[in-house]
Amino acid sequence: MALKRKMMQCYPTQYPTIAMFSAGLEKFRLAPLHDFAKLPNAGKLFYETRPWGMTGARWLNLADRAINDLVGQAAA
């Protein structure tokens, strides 16, 4: 809890948002299964409408590389 409070204090400009969260309560849930080889939202990607340098093609390439790296690490 002390570490979480310390991390939250690192972002003073975000205080209005961070103040809504408790440092003493931690909730977890199982993440749903995702197929990272397919684009989300039927390929309608919000980040492609912004000048962030991310495209669906780039996402698929990065996801494929990450999956291959993780599989390689698990086999080692």
C-alpha positions as CSV (number, residue, x, y, z in Angstrom):
1,M,0.0,0.0,0.0
2,A,2.9,2.4,0.8
3,L,4.4,1.7,-2.6
4,K,1.1,2.3,-4.3
5,R,0.6,5.6,-2.5
6,K,4.2,6.7,-3.5
7,M,3.5,5.9,-7.1
8,M,0.2,7.8,-7.0
9,Q,2.1,10.8,-5.6
10,C,4.4,10.8,-8.6
11,Y,1.6,12.3,-10.8
12,P,0.5,15.5,-9.1
13,T,-1.2,16.9,-12.2
14,Q,-3.4,13.8,-12.2
15,Y,-4.6,14.3,-8.7
16,P,-8.3,15.0,-9.6
17,T,-8.4,11.6,-11.3
18,I,-6.1,9.6,-8.9
19,A,-8.0,10.9,-5.9
20,M,-11.0,8.8,-6.9
21,F,-8.9,5.6,-6.2
22,S,-7.9,4.1,-2.9
23,A,-4.3,3.1,-2.2
24,G,-5.6,0.5,0.3
25,L,-8.0,-1.4,-2.0
26,E,-6.7,-3.5,-4.9
27,K,-9.2,-5.3,-7.1
28,F,-8.3,-7.9,-9.7
29,R,-10.3,-9.6,-12.4
30,L,-9.5,-12.2,-15.0
31,A,-8.9,-10.5,-18.3
32,P,-11.0,-11.8,-21.2
33,L,-9.3,-13.8,-23.8
34,H,-8.2,-11.8,-26.8
35,D,-6.9,-12.7,-30.2
36,F,-4.1,-10.3,-30.7
37,A,-3.6,-11.4,-34.3
38,K,-6.8,-9.6,-35.2
39,L,-7.6,-5.9,-35.0
40,P,-10.1,-4.8,-32.3
41,N,-13.4,-3.0,-33.2
42,A,-13.6,-4.6,-36.6
43,G,-10.6,-2.5,-37.6
44,K,-12.1,0.8,-36.7
45,L,-9.2,2.1,-34.7
46,F,-9.3,5.3,-32.7
47,Y,-5.5,5.6,-32.6
48,E,-5.5,5.8,-36.4
49,T,-7.4,9.1,-36.2
50,R,-4.7,10.6,-34.1
51,P,-1.1,11.7,-35.0
52,W,0.4,9.1,-32.7
53,G,2.2,7.0,-35.3
54,M,0.2,3.9,-34.7
55,T,-1.6,2.0,-37.4
56,G,-3.5,-1.3,-37.5
57,A,-0.8,-2.8,-39.5
58,R,1.9,-1.7,-37.1
59,W,-0.1,-3.0,-34.2
60,L,-0.5,-6.4,-35.8
61,N,3.3,-6.5,-36.5
62,L,4.2,-5.5,-32.9
63,A,1.7,-7.9,-31.4
64,D,3.0,-10.7,-33.5
65,R,6.6,-9.9,-32.5
66,A,5.6,-9.7,-28.8
67,I,3.8,-13.1,-28.9
68,N,6.7,-14.7,-30.6
69,D,9.1,-13.3,-28.0
70,L,6.9,-14.5,-25.1
71,V,6.5,-18.0,-26.6
72,G,10.3,-18.2,-27.1
73,Q,10.9,-17.1,-23.5
74,A,8.4,-19.7,-22.2
75,A,10.1,-22.4,-24.1
76,A,13.5,-21.5,-22.7
